[in-house]
């Protein structure tokens, strides 16, 4: 079984002008990187057994891939796709929107991002979302990593921000996207500590040397089982490209005395039953 835990849908019109702040510093233009047609997304997901599809909502950056848009798409392919709503705690109706998405849309998880949405992870409004998510058994996929956007507050992006939150909500499942880069070791120790915390490899494997070293850290600490397969399509790579990058991670150290990541561990990441780990029933 192959589960891609991190894929996006959305059209260029869903991404507002503030989302582009900072693109001159080498980032891919945001709308072209994030936008994809639903048909292209569906064709790309044929290489996996299941795919989580996330929305994207941020008042700070004037972006909104509507939750109804995500639900409408996944309901066309219920045998393969799992829909995650996007909830922005900065919006006054955040908890009401969460309840609506569960009741009316059948979405089964949440996408949030303190850095892109501009909220302190310890804010009262954020805690209201965590409490509702735990009550409904909804996992939260967090962009808890850096970003290029000039007006997004990086201090909210560090994975360590969620250590105490995980303690407060012991039954809440959290997934840090992108190995929490550039705080990969910080991510390791937070997910190692809490049984319901995981991290996905999406985007991170496109930086081969950093990715290799991160896998070595996880192997040394015995927590490779906390890594979930994800592509971040279309922003980063397709699932097939992500698998290829993961399987080639040892190429960097061929002919050296540096440690290799066991091939069986690499395959275990690709074939992990992530839906079961996240408490999400298969479609």
SULMO-V348561 format. One record per backbone hydrogen bond with DSSP energy under -0.5 kcal/mol. CO is the residue of the C=O (numbers start at 0). NH is the residue of the N-H. If there is no record, write none. Layout:
CO&NH, CO&NH
//
This chain:
1&48, 1&49, 2&4, 3&51, 5&230, 5&231, 5&232, 6&53, 9&35, 10&13, 11&14, 13&15, 13&63, 15&18, 16&19, 17&20, 19&22, 20&149, 21&24, 22&25, 22&26, 28&32, 29&33, 30&34, 35&9, 36&40, 37&41, 38&42, 39&43, 40&44, 42&45, 43&46, 44&47, 49&3, 50&81, 51&6, 52&83, 53&8, 55&64, 57&62, 58&61, 60&18, 61&15, 62&57, 63&65, 64&55, 65&69, 66&70, 67&71, 68&72, 69&73, 70&74, 72&75, 72&76, 73&76, 74&77, 76&79, 76&80, 79&50, 81&52, 82&107, 82&108, 83&54, 84&86, 84&110, 86&88, 87&90, 90&93, 92&96, 93&97, 94&98, 95&99, 96&100, 97&101, 98&102, 99&103, 99&104, 100&105, 100&106, 107&138, 108&84, 109&140, 110&86, 111&142, 112&116, 113&117, 113&118, 119&122, 122&126, 123&127, 124&128, 125&129, 126&130, 127&131, 128&132, 129&133, 130&134, 131&135, 132&136, 132&137, 133&136, 136&138, 138&109, 138&140, 139&141, 139&174, 140&111, 141&143, 141&176, 142&114, 142&144, 148&151, 151&153, 152&155, 153&156, 157&160, 158&161, 159&162, 161&165, 162&166, 163&167, 164&168, 166&169, 168&171, 172&139, 173&197, 174&141, 174&176, 175&178, 175&199, 176&179, 177&180, 179&182, 180&145, 182&186, 183&187, 184&188, 185&189, 186&190, 187&191, 188&192, 189&193, 193&196, 195&173, 197&175, 198&227, 199&178, 200&204, 201&203, 202&205, 203&206, 205&207, 206&210, 207&211, 208&212, 209&213, 210&214, 211&215, 212&216, 213&217, 214&218, 215&219, 216&220, 217&221, 217&222, 218&221, 222&225, 223&226, 225&198, 227&200, 228&4, 230&236, 231&234, 231&235, 232&7, 237&241, 238&242, 239&243, 240&244, 241&245, 242&246, 243&247, 245&248, 247&250, 248&251, 249&252, 250&253, 252&255, 259&261, 261&264, 261&265, 262&266, 263&267, 264&268, 265&269, 266&270, 268&228, 268&271, 269&2, 271&273, 272&276, 273&277, 274&279, 275&278, 278&280
//
